Amino acid sequence: MEEQENRSGIFAGDDPFEIARRWLAEAEATEINDPNAIALSTVDAEGLPNVRMVLLKEIEDSAFVFYTNYESAKGQEIAATGKAAFVMHWKSLRRQIRVRGIVEKEDGPQADAYYTSRSLKSRLGAWASAQSQPLASRGALMAKVASVTASKGTSPSRPPFWGGFRINPLEIEFWADGAFRLHDRFQWKRSVIGEKWRITRLNP
């Protein structure tokens, strides 16, 4: 009972993914640009962290999904470790969600459907860009786009090197701004996927 009272209001609920979807829906009404943007963190072979902004495309019943070039730096680092973390931060709501977890590819019909939903120029761009690799010039990139457009036409299939990643969380933290920097933080944590969540209020 005490825990439920502690997690009233914006923190209420028994399903962290439903809470995350609720917060994102609220942010969609207040954030000017890209309310689904996340700062995605991976590590390289030396353990040096990398972080970049990507767009979260789905909050499933048990995971978070985004899409990218598998041969990019983040794609290769995820393939090597099978792990990633991200934070979603909304200035308008003064809230954030932090996630750490195990990553698997989404490389089937779901990825095909999302790729097809993108604009034609974005689909062709996925074929043209050797993401994270050196580029001679902007002109060289546009020439590659023109070449791909000529060869792939108006209905390109999803590139074999491009698809989704599904982050299955071991930790989810919900954070909300508090007066005098006495913020509210609730951590949902488990040791393995499928285990019951342990919910802990954290110090600010």
C-alpha positions as CSV (number, residue, x, y, z in Angstrom):
1,M,0.0,0.0,0.0
2,E,2.8,2.4,0.9
3,E,4.5,1.8,-2.4
4,Q,1.3,2.5,-4.4
5,E,0.9,5.8,-2.4
6,N,4.5,6.7,-3.2
7,R,3.8,6.0,-6.9
8,S,0.7,8.0,-7.3
9,G,0.0,10.6,-10.0
10,I,2.3,10.4,-13.0
11,F,4.2,7.4,-11.6
12,A,1.0,5.3,-11.0
13,G,0.7,1.9,-12.7
14,D,1.8,-1.7,-12.6
15,D,3.3,-1.8,-16.1
16,P,6.4,0.4,-16.8
17,F,5.8,0.2,-20.6
18,E,2.3,1.6,-20.2
19,I,3.7,4.4,-18.0
20,A,6.4,5.1,-20.7
21,R,3.7,5.2,-23.4
22,R,1.6,7.6,-21.3
23,W,4.5,9.9,-20.7
24,L,5.4,9.9,-24.4
25,A,1.8,10.7,-25.3
26,E,1.9,13.7,-23.0
27,A,5.2,14.8,-24.5
28,E,3.7,14.6,-28.0
29,A,1.4,17.4,-27.0
30,T,4.1,19.7,-25.6
31,E,7.5,19.1,-27.2
32,I,8.2,21.2,-30.3
33,N,10.3,18.7,-32.1
34,D,10.8,14.9,-32.0
35,P,9.2,13.9,-28.6
36,N,10.4,10.4,-29.4
37,A,14.0,11.3,-29.6
38,I,16.4,9.3,-27.4
39,A,20.0,9.6,-26.6
40,L,21.3,6.1,-27.3
41,S,24.5,4.9,-25.6
42,T,26.7,2.0,-26.7
43,V,30.4,1.1,-26.1
44,D,33.2,0.3,-28.5
45,A,35.7,-2.5,-28.4
46,E,37.9,-0.6,-25.9
47,G,34.9,0.1,-23.6
48,L,34.7,3.8,-24.6
49,P,31.1,5.0,-24.6
50,N,29.4,6.4,-27.7
51,V,26.1,8.4,-27.6
52,R,23.9,9.8,-30.3
53,M,20.3,10.9,-30.8
54,V,18.0,8.5,-32.6
55,L,14.2,8.2,-32.9
56,L,12.3,5.6,-30.8
57,K,9.7,4.2,-33.1
58,E,7.7,1.9,-30.8
59,I,7.1,1.1,-27.2
60,E,6.0,-2.5,-27.2
61,D,4.5,-4.5,-24.4
62,S,8.0,-5.5,-23.2
63,A,10.6,-3.6,-25.2
64,F,11.6,-0.4,-27.0
65,V,12.3,-0.4,-30.8
66,F,14.3,1.8,-33.1
67,Y,15.8,1.4,-36.6
68,T,19.2,2.1,-38.1
69,N,21.9,0.9,-40.5
70,Y,23.3,-2.3,-39.0
71,E,26.8,-1.4,-40.3
72,S,26.8,2.0,-38.6
73,A,29.0,2.5,-35.5
74,K,26.0,1.9,-33.2
75,G,25.0,-1.1,-35.1
76,Q,28.4,-2.7,-34.9
77,E,28.8,-1.9,-31.2
78,I,25.4,-3.4,-30.4
79,A,26.3,-6.5,-32.4
80,A,29.5,-6.9,-30.4
81,T,28.0,-6.4,-26.9
82,G,24.3,-7.1,-27.2
83,K,23.7,-4.2,-24.8
84,A,22.6,-0.6,-25.0
85,A,21.2,2.2,-22.9
86,F,19.2,5.3,-23.6
87,V,17.5,8.3,-22.0
88,M,14.4,10.2,-23.2
89,H,14.3,13.8,-21.8
90,W,11.4,16.2,-22.2
91,K,12.1,19.8,-21.3
92,S,8.5,20.8,-21.5
93,L,7.4,18.1,-19.0
94,R,10.6,18.2,-16.9
95,R,10.7,14.4,-17.0
96,Q,13.0,11.7,-18.3
97,I,13.1,7.9,-18.7
98,R,16.3,6.0,-18.5
99,V,16.6,2.5,-19.9
100,R,19.4,-0.2,-19.8
101,G,19.0,-3.6,-21.4
102,I,19.7,-6.5,-23.7
103,V,19.4,-5.9,-27.5
104,E,18.2,-8.1,-30.3
105,K,17.6,-7.4,-34.0
106,E,14.1,-6.8,-35.4
107,D,14.9,-8.0,-38.9
108,G,11.6,-9.4,-40.1
109,P,8.2,-8.4,-41.3
110,Q,7.9,-5.6,-38.7
111,A,11.1,-4.0,-40.0
112,D,9.8,-4.4,-43.6
113,A,6.5,-2.7,-42.6
114,Y,8.3,0.2,-40.9
115,Y,10.7,0.7,-43.8
116,T,7.8,0.8,-46.3
117,S,6.0,3.4,-44.2
118,R,8.9,5.8,-44.6
119,S,9.0,8.4,-47.4
120,L,10.5,7.3,-50.7
121,K,13.4,9.7,-50.3
122,S,14.2,8.3,-46.8
123,R,14.0,4.7,-48.2
124,L,16.4,5.6,-51.0
125,G,18.6,7.4,-48.5
126,A,19.0,4.3,-46.4
127,W,20.4,2.5,-49.5
128,A,22.7,5.4,-50.4
129,S,24.3,6.1,-47.0
130,A,27.2,4.0,-45.8
131,Q,26.4,5.3,-42.3
132,S,29.3,6.3,-40.1
133,Q,31.9,5.7,-42.9
134,P,34.1,8.5,-44.3
135,L,32.4,10.6,-47.0
136,A,34.3,12.6,-49.6
137,S,31.7,15.3,-50.0
138,R,28.1,16.2,-50.0
139,G,28.1,16.0,-53.7
140,A,29.4,12.4,-53.6
141,L,26.5,11.5,-51.4
142,M,23.9,13.1,-53.6
143,A,25.4,11.4,-56.6
144,K,25.0,8.1,-54.8
145,V,21.3,9.0,-54.0
146,A,20.8,9.7,-57.8
147,S,22.4,6.3,-58.7
148,V,20.3,4.4,-56.2
149,T,17.1,6.2,-57.3
150,A,17.8,5.1,-60.9
151,S,18.5,1.5,-60.0
152,K,15.9,1.0,-57.2
153,G,13.0,2.9,-58.6
154,T,9.9,4.0,-56.7
155,S,9.5,0.8,-54.6
156,P,12.8,-0.1,-53.1
157,S,13.0,-3.2,-50.8
158,R,14.5,-2.8,-47.3
159,P,18.3,-3.0,-47.5
160,P,19.7,-6.2,-45.9
161,F,22.0,-3.9,-43.8
162,W,19.2,-1.8,-42.4
163,G,16.6,-2.8,-39.8
164,G,15.4,-2.6,-36.2
165,F,16.9,-3.1,-32.8
166,R,14.7,-4.1,-29.9
167,I,15.9,-3.1,-26.4
168,N,14.6,-5.5,-23.7
169,P,15.2,-3.6,-20.5
170,L,16.7,-4.8,-17.3
171,E,16.4,-1.4,-15.8
172,I,13.9,1.5,-16.4
173,E,14.0,4.7,-14.3
174,F,11.2,7.3,-14.3
175,W,12.4,10.7,-13.2
176,A,10.5,13.9,-12.6
177,D,11.7,17.3,-11.6
178,G,11.1,18.4,-8.0
179,A,11.3,21.6,-6.1
180,F,14.8,22.5,-4.8
181,R,16.3,19.7,-6.9
182,L,14.5,17.1,-4.7
183,H,13.5,15.1,-7.8
184,D,11.3,12.0,-7.8
185,R,12.9,8.9,-9.1
186,F,11.5,5.4,-9.4
187,Q,13.6,2.5,-10.6
188,W,12.2,-0.7,-12.1
189,K,14.9,-3.4,-12.0
190,R,15.3,-7.1,-12.7
191,S,18.2,-9.4,-13.1
192,V,17.0,-11.3,-16.2
193,I,14.3,-10.8,-18.8
194,G,11.0,-12.2,-17.7
195,E,11.7,-11.8,-14.0
196,K,9.3,-9.8,-11.8
197,W,10.2,-6.1,-11.5
198,R,11.7,-4.8,-8.3
199,I,10.5,-1.2,-7.8
200,T,12.6,1.2,-5.7
201,R,12.3,4.9,-5.0
202,L,15.8,6.5,-5.4
203,N,17.3,9.5,-3.8
204,P,17.4,12.6,-6.1
